[in-house]
């Protein structure tokens, strides 16, 4: 039977049925687009509208549609694009126009003002010298305005907005792999929703959905859950990697949840891992901003408040993965719980080490031949940050210990660093430098760890071997082989911090006393106590202390034109060692006891600390905690170390190792290769050991009663990561 001879009625019914099905499917997709757009609009409308604020903004609208107190004629990079405030005010007014509880809800006069101010922008189309102004700031504010007001604004204004919003596109220069790419994609997606462009939205939402991934050493999320925004491999985890990259993905995963565009659960769960194991472990208790990971933005005043909970609430609407941990962060940020988490983590792709206990949070920031030291002072801020990665060790109990200290800060006495004291820092254009040494890294088992830094300053040639040894409730800092070739003094800073209590000191053989305000050179100092933190100096060294008012201006630390020139005064404590001019083998040692009373510190000092410094030489730095029976050692080259009587360790390579001892034997160990060059690392222990693990081979010598361990080290993007073994 030919097609022409088929019965006509069944064919008609089939065609009608298919047509109905296709129409229903298409209708469902169209309804999804409308649903997603409505979710975006509702998010833009969320939050309380303050009538006083709206009234104040309206009073600033001039007859031509511009706003008072905005400098429209300066589009330079260092001006900070003040024109952006025009659009921000428009979005705020638009939100009031649509807020049913507001006295300005659908107010005709408000609409006229919004229209007038929108026309002013369309007529001028302000183009900033910084690409970010034109590809992100302006398009983002304009598309938000259109989503809120596009249906009631004159058609010609809506049409004029489209080329301006369209500068946010996937071929724009800012859309290269980075924290900005997903933001630009999100702006584009919003505009496609506004224009009911389903085909375009289908394409861009795929781009957003695929942004959560490991980028294996290039720009983006790293295998250790840190984030690199640029090819300089500087740590941007809590800046671009948080406020842009992670939050933008989470925002869109929430908008499209429950639709055919919903992101894969595996992608959302990977975002959860990134938040919990990357971002939140670089925030103080997962709550507050950690100043150690800030770059140029440190030169801008900040507000000390907990981070919000919206990003977590969005995640919990899409997944139950690690739900209890996410809910704990919410409670912490809302003040409904106290910190309880303890961890030690080394971000080996970023040379950044973090230790947290329920009562303190501390970090070590470094750089190496693999990573640049610091972000360039793009657009003006951060012109004094030359040395902020030189082994910086900030310690926080609450999180606000260094809050906005920066205008009065001595940028050559940064907590934890060893710096040549130059008459002046050079300009901001020479801040960013590549590291000179490979030996930069750490070992950790998730709770404790040691850090080793073979340091050569790319700015002035200062050399030092620096190490930190973190145990349960305290840590030890060692430095040696400190050298300088210029006729300038070199100093190691214990801390520079806002004073929050009197400073108490104990000299050898004398009772503790409160230091009067001023500058002090203290010989044979045994301990110093300030702000619930104790420092013990085991070698009775000469220590310099300054506890007095320091002054400065925000404008001193930035080239931004809008920086305040007002003089700022703060009470500041500085504690440092002086190594002299052109030292050949300078050294230091101090022990840090966070979150204790002075009586507790005195008791520790009188009874003897739990620490034994086993070595502090250019070849080996090592510490033993006798209470915890743990030895941590930084071998800059092969060497031997006596762990205790009849228990020796022989390292055949440079490396960092941590060993847990029990009854004269090693119970477990952690090991790493800070050079990232070794395929295997070898060491020998006294005693006969057995271990079944594919990454390790143990060769027992019954004659010498020793065991040689041959450890296969992580490769590729995992090189530098610690390995942990239980014997």
C-alpha positions in Angstrom: 0.0 0.0 0.0 1.3 3.4 -1.0 1.3 6.5 1.2 -1.4 8.0 -1.0 -3.6 5.0 -0.3 -3.3 5.2 3.5 -6.5 5.9 5.4 -6.8 9.7 5.7 -8.5 9.9 9.1 -5.9 8.1 11.3 -3.2 10.3 9.7 -5.1 13.4 10.6 -5.5 12.2 14.2 -1.8 11.3 14.4 -0.8 14.7 13.1 -3.1 16.5 15.6 -1.8 14.4 18.5 1.8 15.1 17.6 1.1 18.8 17.2 -0.6 18.9 20.6 2.4 17.1 22.2 4.9 19.4 20.5 2.9 22.5 21.5 2.7 21.3 25.1 6.4 20.6 25.2 7.2 24.0 23.7 4.7 25.7 26.0 6.4 24.0 29.0 9.8 25.4 28.0 8.4 28.8 27.4 6.8 28.7 30.9 10.2 27.6 32.3 11.8 30.7 30.8 9.1 32.9 32.4 9.5 31.1 35.7 13.3 31.6 35.7 12.9 35.3 34.8 10.4 35.7 37.6 12.8 34.2 40.1 15.5 36.6 39.0 13.1 39.5 39.3 12.0 38.4 42.8 15.6 38.3 43.9 16.1 41.8 42.6 13.1 43.0 44.6 14.1 41.2 47.8 15.2 43.1 50.9 13.7 46.0 52.7 13.2 49.4 51.0 13.9 52.3 53.3 11.7 55.3 52.5 14.3 57.7 53.8 16.9 56.4 51.5 14.6 56.7 48.5 13.7 60.2 49.4 17.3 61.1 49.7 18.1 59.7 46.3 15.2 61.5 44.7 16.4 64.8 46.1 19.7 64.3 44.3 18.1 64.0 40.9 18.9 67.1 38.9 16.8 68.6 36.1 18.9 66.9 33.4 18.6 63.5 35.0 22.1 63.4 36.6 22.6 63.0 40.3 24.2 65.4 42.7 27.6 64.4 44.2 28.7 62.2 41.3 31.8 63.2 39.4 30.7 62.2 35.8 33.7 63.7 34.0 36.5 61.4 35.4 36.6 58.0 33.7 40.2 57.1 34.6 41.1 53.8 36.1 42.1 55.3 39.5 38.8 57.2 39.8 37.0 54.0 40.7 34.2 54.7 38.1 32.0 57.0 40.3 29.4 57.0 37.5 28.4 53.5 38.6 26.6 55.1 41.5 24.1 56.6 39.0 22.9 53.1 37.9 23.1 51.7 41.4 20.7 54.5 42.5 18.4 53.8 39.6 18.2 50.1 40.5 17.4 51.1 44.1 14.6 53.4 42.9 13.3 50.7 40.6 13.1 48.3 43.5 11.1 50.8 45.5 8.7 51.3 42.5 7.9 47.6 42.6 7.8 47.1 46.4 4.2 46.8 47.5 4.9 47.7 51.0 6.7 50.9 50.0 5.1 54.3 49.9 6.6 54.6 46.4 4.9 51.6 45.0 3.9 52.4 41.4 4.4 56.1 42.2 4.0 58.2 39.0 6.5 60.8 40.1 9.0 58.2 41.0 8.6 56.6 37.5 9.2 60.0 35.9 12.4 60.5 37.9 13.6 57.0 36.9 12.8 57.7 33.3 14.7 61.0 33.4 17.8 59.5 35.0 17.7 56.5 32.7 17.6 58.9 29.7 20.6 60.8 31.1 22.7 57.6 31.1 21.5 56.6 27.6 22.4 60.0 26.2 25.9 59.9 27.7 26.9 56.2 27.7 29.8 56.5 30.1 32.8 54.3 29.1 35.4 53.8 31.8 39.1 53.3 31.2 38.9 50.0 33.1 37.3 47.3 30.9 35.4 46.0 34.0 33.3 49.1 34.0 32.1 48.5 30.5 31.8 44.7 30.4 30.5 44.0 33.9 29.6 47.0 36.1 27.4 48.9 33.6 25.8 45.9 31.9 25.0 44.3 35.2 23.2 47.4 36.6 21.5 48.1 33.3 20.1 44.6 32.9 18.8 44.6 36.5 17.1 47.9 35.7 15.6 46.6 32.6 14.3 43.4 34.3 12.6 45.7 36.9 11.5 48.6 34.7 11.8 47.5 31.1 8.0 47.0 30.7 7.2 50.6 31.8 10.1 52.6 30.4 9.8 54.2 27.0 10.7 51.8 24.2 13.5 54.0 22.9 15.3 53.9 26.2 15.0 50.1 26.4 16.4 49.8 22.9 19.3 52.1 23.7 20.2 49.9 26.7 20.7 46.8 24.6 24.1 47.6 23.0 25.4 48.8 26.4 24.2 45.6 28.1 25.5 43.6 25.1 29.1 44.5 26.0 28.8 41.6 28.4 29.2 38.8 25.9 31.2 35.6 25.7 33.6 37.1 23.2 34.4 40.1 25.5 38.0 40.3 26.7 36.8 39.8 30.3 35.1 36.5 29.5 38.4 34.6 29.5 38.6 31.7 32.0 38.6 33.5 35.4 36.2 34.6 38.1 34.7 37.1 35.7 33.7 34.7 32.9 30.7 33.3 34.8 29.6 36.8 35.9 29.6 38.0 32.3 27.7 34.8 31.3 25.2 35.6 34.1 24.6 39.1 32.8 24.1 37.8 29.3 21.6 35.2 30.6 19.6 37.8 32.4 19.4 39.9 29.2 18.3 36.9 27.2 15.6 36.3 29.7 14.5 39.9 29.4 14.3 39.6 25.7 12.6 36.2 25.8 15.4 34.7 23.7 15.1 31.1 24.6 17.6 29.8 22.0 20.2 32.2 23.3 19.4 31.4 26.9 19.8 27.6 26.1 23.3 28.2 25.0 24.6 30.5 27.8 23.1 28.5 30.6 25.2 25.5 29.4 28.3 27.7 29.7 27.4 28.6 33.3 26.6 25.0 34.1 30.0 23.9 33.0 32.0 26.5 34.9 32.4 24.5 38.1 35.4 22.3 37.3 39.0 21.9 38.2 41.3 23.8 35.9 44.5 21.8 36.5 47.0 24.6 37.2 45.5 27.3 35.0 43.0 30.0 35.8 40.1 28.9 38.0 39.5 26.3 40.7 42.5 24.3 41.7 42.7 20.7 42.9 43.3 21.9 46.5 40.1 24.1 46.3 41.9 27.3 46.1 41.3 29.7 43.2 43.5 31.5 40.7 41.9 34.4 38.9 44.9 35.2 36.7 47.9 33.4 35.3 50.1 34.8 38.1 48.7 32.0 40.4 48.1 34.4 43.2 45.5 33.3 45.7 42.1 34.8 44.8 39.9 32.3 46.7 37.9 34.7 48.8 37.8 37.5 46.3 37.1 36.5 42.7 36.7 32.8 43.7 34.0 33.6 46.2 32.0 36.7 45.5 32.1 36.1 41.7 32.9 32.5 40.7 31.2 30.5 43.4 28.3 32.8 44.2 27.4 33.3 40.6 27.2 29.6 39.9 25.2 29.1 43.1 22.8 31.9 42.1 22.1 30.4 38.7 21.8 26.9 40.1 19.0 28.2 42.3 17.3 30.1 39.5 17.1 27.0 37.3 16.4 24.4 40.0 13.4 22.2 39.3 13.4 23.0 35.6 14.8 21.2 32.6 17.8 23.6 32.9 18.7 22.3 36.4 22.4 21.8 36.9 23.8 18.4 37.4 23.9 17.4 41.1 27.5 16.4 40.8 28.4 20.0 39.8 26.4 21.4 42.7 28.1 19.0 45.1 31.5 20.0 43.7 30.5 23.6 44.5 29.7 22.5 48.1 33.1 21.0 48.4 34.7 24.2 47.0 32.9 26.3 49.6 33.5 24.0 52.6 37.1 22.9 51.7 38.3 26.0 50.0 36.4 29.3 50.6 35.2 28.7 54.2 38.6 27.4 55.3 40.1 30.7 54.2 37.5 32.7 56.3 38.0 33.1 60.0 35.8 30.4 61.5 34.0 30.4 58.2 32.4 33.6 59.3 34.7 36.6 58.8 37.0 37.9 56.1 40.6 36.6 56.5 43.0 39.5 55.9 45.9 37.2 55.1 44.3 36.2 51.7 43.4 39.7 50.7 45.5 41.3 47.9 45.2 44.9 46.7 41.7 45.3 48.3 43.5 45.5 51.6 44.0 49.2 50.8 40.2 49.8 51.0 38.3 50.2 54.2 36.1 47.3 55.2 33.2 46.6 57.5 33.7 43.9 60.1 30.5 41.8 59.9 29.8 38.1 59.3 29.4 36.9 55.8 25.8 36.3 54.7 23.9 33.0 54.4 22.2 33.4 51.0 24.7 31.3 49.1 24.3 28.4 51.6 20.5 28.6 51.6 20.6 28.4 47.8 22.7 25.3 48.0 20.5 23.6 50.5 17.5 24.1 48.1 19.4 22.0 45.5 21.3 19.3 47.5 21.5 17.5 50.8 25.2 16.9 50.3 27.3 17.8 53.4 24.1 19.4 54.8 25.1 19.4 58.4 28.3 21.3 57.7 26.5 23.9 55.6 23.9 24.4 58.3 26.6 24.8 60.9 28.1 27.7 58.9 24.7 29.3 58.8 24.4 29.0 62.6 27.9 30.5 63.0 27.1 33.4 60.7 23.8 34.1 62.5 25.5 34.0 65.9 23.5 30.9 66.9 26.6 28.7 67.5 30.2 29.1 68.5 33.1 27.7 66.4 33.9 24.1 67.0 35.9 23.0 64.0 39.6 22.2 64.2 41.7 21.6 61.1 45.1 22.2 59.4 45.1 22.6 55.6 47.8 23.4 53.1 46.7 24.8 49.8 49.6 23.5 47.8 48.6 25.1 44.6 48.6 28.5 46.3 51.4 28.2 49.0 48.9 29.0 51.7 48.6 27.3 55.1 45.7 27.6 57.5 45.2 26.3 61.1 41.9 26.7 62.9 40.9 25.7 66.4 37.6 26.6 68.1 39.5 29.5 69.9 41.9 30.7 67.2 42.7 31.0 63.5 46.1 31.5 62.0 47.7 31.4 58.6 51.1 31.4 56.7 51.2 33.0 53.3 54.2 32.3 51.0 55.2 32.3 47.3 57.6 30.2 45.3 59.1 29.8 41.8 55.7 28.4 40.9 53.6 31.4 42.1 53.9 35.2 42.0 54.1 36.9 45.4 51.2 39.4 45.2 48.5 40.8 43.0 49.5 43.9 41.0 47.8 47.1 42.3 45.4 47.2 39.4 43.5 50.5 39.2 45.3 52.0 42.2 44.8 50.2 45.5 47.5 48.2 47.3 50.7 50.2 46.4 52.5 49.1 49.6 51.9 45.3 49.5 55.4 44.3 48.3 56.1 42.0 51.3 52.7 40.6 52.2 53.5 37.1 51.0 57.0 36.9 52.6 55.9 34.4 55.2 53.1 36.4 56.7 51.7 34.9 59.9 48.5 36.6 61.1 46.8 35.2 64.3 43.2 35.9 65.1 41.1 35.0 68.1 38.0 37.0 67.1 38.8 38.0 63.6 39.0 41.8 64.0 42.5 42.0 65.4 43.9 43.8 62.3 40.7 45.4 61.2 41.4 48.5 59.2 44.9 48.9 60.7 46.3 49.5 57.2 46.5 53.3 57.0 48.8 53.4 60.0 50.6 50.1 59.2 54.4 49.7 58.9 54.6 47.8 55.7 58.1 46.6 56.4 57.1 45.0 59.7 54.5 42.5 58.7 53.5 39.8 61.1 55.7 36.7 60.6 58.0 38.2 57.9 61.8 38.8 57.6 62.3 42.1 55.7 65.1 44.4 54.9 64.2 47.8 56.4 64.5 50.1 53.4 64.2 53.9 53.6 61.1 53.7 51.3 59.2 51.0 49.4 59.5 51.2 45.6 56.5 52.0 43.5 53.4 49.8 43.0 54.5 48.9 39.5 57.3 46.6 40.9 55.2 44.8 43.6 54.5 41.6 41.7 57.5 39.3 41.5 58.1 35.6 40.8 59.5 33.6 43.6 63.2 32.5 43.4 63.1 29.2 45.3 61.4 25.8 44.8 61.5 24.7 48.5 58.2 26.2 49.7 55.6 23.9 51.2 54.1 22.2 54.1 53.1 18.8 55.6 49.8 18.3 57.4 47.5 15.4 58.5 44.3 17.5 58.6 44.9 18.6 62.2 48.6 19.5 62.7 51.4 20.5 60.4 54.7 22.1 59.6 55.6 24.8 57.1 59.0 25.3 55.4 60.0 28.4 53.4 63.4 28.8 51.8 63.0 32.5 51.3 64.9 34.9 49.0 63.3 38.3 48.6 62.9 39.2 44.9 62.8 42.9 46.0 66.1 43.2 48.0 67.8 39.8 48.1 67.2 39.1 51.8 67.6 35.4 52.5 66.2 33.3 55.3 65.1 29.8 56.2 61.7 30.1 57.9 59.5 27.5 59.4 56.4 27.1 61.5 55.4 24.1 63.6 51.7 23.8 64.4 50.5 21.5 67.2 47.2 21.2 69.1 46.9 24.5 71.0 50.1 26.4 70.2 52.9 26.7 67.7 56.7 27.4 67.2 58.3 29.8 64.8 61.9 29.4 63.7 64.2 31.3 61.5 67.9 30.9 60.6 70.5 31.5 57.9 69.2 35.1 57.7 71.5 37.1 55.3 71.5 40.5 53.7 74.0 42.0 51.2 73.0 45.7 51.4 74.0 48.2 54.2 70.5 48.1 55.6 69.1 46.4 58.8 66.9 43.3 58.6 64.1 42.6 61.0 61.8 39.7 61.7 58.4 40.7 63.0 56.5 38.6 65.5 53.3 40.6 65.2 52.0 44.1 64.3 48.4 44.4 65.5 45.9 46.8 66.9 46.4 47.0 70.7 43.5 45.6 72.7 45.0 45.4 76.2 48.1 46.4 78.1 51.3 44.7 77.2 53.0 42.6 79.9 56.6 41.4 79.7 58.9 39.1 81.7 62.7 39.5 81.6 65.0 36.7 82.7 65.1 36.7 86.5 62.6 39.4 87.1 58.9 39.7 87.7 56.4 40.5 84.9 55.6 44.2 84.3 53.2 46.3 82.2 55.1 48.2 79.5 54.5 51.9 79.5 53.5 53.4 76.1 56.4 54.0 73.8 59.3 52.2 72.1 61.3 49.6 74.0 64.4 47.5 73.5 64.1 44.5 75.9 67.2 42.3 76.5 66.8 38.7 77.7 63.0 38.8 77.1 61.4 35.5 78.3 57.7 36.2 77.5 55.3 38.9 76.2 51.6 38.8 76.8 49.0 40.9 75.0 45.3 40.4 74.1 45.0 36.8 75.3 48.0 35.7 73.4 51.3 34.7 74.9 54.8 34.7 73.3 57.7 32.8 74.8 61.2 33.5 73.7 63.3 30.4 74.5 66.7 31.9 73.8 66.4 35.0 76.0 66.9 37.2 72.9 66.7 41.0 72.6 63.3 41.9 71.3 62.0 45.3 70.2 58.5 46.4 71.2 56.5 49.5 70.2 53.2 50.1 71.9 52.0 53.5 70.9 49.7 55.6 68.7 50.5 55.4 65.0 49.0 57.7 62.3 48.5 57.6 58.6 45.9 58.1 55.8 44.1 55.7 53.5 45.4 57.8 50.6 49.0 56.8 51.6 48.4 53.2 50.5 46.5 53.7 47.3 46.6 55.7 44.1 42.8 55.8 43.9 41.5 59.3 43.7 38.6 58.8 46.0 40.7 57.6 49.0 40.3 59.6 52.2 43.1 62.0 53.1 41.9 62.3 56.7 44.5 61.4 59.3 43.7 58.1 61.0 45.1 57.3 64.5 45.3 53.8 66.0 47.0 52.2 69.0 49.3 49.7 67.5 51.6 47.0 69.0 54.7 45.9 67.1 57.1 43.2 68.3 60.2 42.4 66.3 63.8 41.0 66.3 66.6 43.1 64.8 69.3 41.1 63.0 71.5 44.0 62.2 73.1 45.3 59.0 74.3 42.7 56.5 73.8 39.7 58.8 75.5 36.5 57.8 73.6 34.0 59.9 70.8 35.7 61.8 68.2 33.6 63.6 65.2 33.7 65.8 62.9 31.4 67.8 59.6 32.1 69.5 56.6 30.1 70.7 53.0 31.3 70.3 50.2 30.4 72.8 46.8 31.7 71.6 43.7 32.2 73.7 45.2 31.9 77.2 45.4 34.0 80.3 48.6 35.6 81.6 48.5 33.3 84.6 48.3 30.3 82.2 51.3 31.7 80.3 53.3 32.2 83.5 52.5 28.6 84.5 53.7 27.2 81.1 56.9 29.3 81.3 57.7 28.2 84.9 56.9 24.6 84.3 58.7 24.5 81.0 57.1 24.5 77.6 56.2 21.2 75.9 58.6 22.1 73.1 62.1 20.9 72.4 63.8 22.7 69.5 65.8 19.8 68.0 67.5 21.9 65.3 67.5 25.4 63.8 70.2 25.3 61.1 70.3 26.1 57.4 70.0 22.4 56.7 67.3 21.4 59.2 64.7 23.0 61.4 62.8 20.6 63.7 60.6 20.7 66.8 59.3 18.1 69.2 56.2 18.5 71.2 56.9 16.3 74.2 53.3 16.3 75.5 51.8 15.2 72.2 54.8 13.0 71.3 55.0 14.5 67.8 58.1 15.5 65.9 57.9 17.9 62.9 61.0 18.5 60.7 61.9 20.6 57.7 64.9 19.1 55.9 66.3 21.5 53.3 68.7 18.7 52.3 69.3 15.1 53.3 70.3 14.6 56.9 69.9 12.9 60.2 67.7 13.6 63.2 67.4 11.9 66.6 63.7 11.6 67.4 64.4 10.2 70.9 66.8 7.8 72.5 67.5 4.8 70.1 65.1 6.2 67.5 66.9 8.0 64.6 65.6 9.3 61.4 67.7 9.5 58.2 66.3 11.5 55.4 67.8 10.8 52.0 66.1 13.7 50.2 65.0 17.2 51.1 61.4 17.2 52.4 59.1 17.9 55.3 58.0 15.2 57.6 55.8 14.8 60.7 56.0 11.7 62.9 53.8 10.5 65.8 55.7 8.5 68.3 54.5 5.8 70.7 56.6 3.7 73.1 59.9 4.3 71.3 58.5 3.7 67.8 56.9 5.7 65.1 53.1 5.1 65.1 52.3 7.2 62.0 53.9 9.8 59.7 53.0 12.5 57.1 55.4 13.6 54.4 55.6 16.0 51.5 57.9 17.3 48.8 58.0 21.1 48.9 60.2 21.2 45.8 57.5 19.3 43.7 60.4 17.6 41.8 60.7 14.2 43.4 59.0 11.1 42.1 59.9 9.2 45.3 61.2 10.3 48.7 63.3 8.0 50.8 64.0 7.9 54.5 65.2 5.3 57.1 64.0 4.7 60.7 65.6 2.7 63.4 63.4 -0.3 64.0 61.6 -2.9 61.9 58.4 -1.8 60.3 55.8 -3.2 57.9 53.3 -1.3 55.8 51.0 -2.4 53.0 50.2 0.5 50.7 50.6 0.9 47.0 52.3 4.3 47.4 55.1 3.0 49.7 57.7 0.3 49.9 59.4 -0.7 53.1 62.8 -2.5 53.0 63.7 -4.1 56.4 67.4 -4.6 57.3 67.4 -7.1 60.1 71.1 -6.8 60.5 71.1 -3.1 61.3 67.5 -3.2 62.7 66.4 -0.4 60.4 63.7 0.1 57.8 64.0 2.1 54.6 60.8 3.7 53.4 60.5 4.6 49.7 57.4 6.8 49.2 55.9 7.4 45.8 55.1 11.1 45.8 52.1 12.8 44.2 52.5 13.9 40.6 51.2 16.6 38.4 48.6 18.9 40.0 48.9 16.9 43.2 52.6 17.4 43.7 53.2 19.2 47.0 50.3 17.5 48.7 50.9 15.6 51.9 50.7 11.9 52.2 49.7 10.2 55.5 50.5 6.7 56.6 49.8 4.7 59.8 52.4 2.0 60.7 
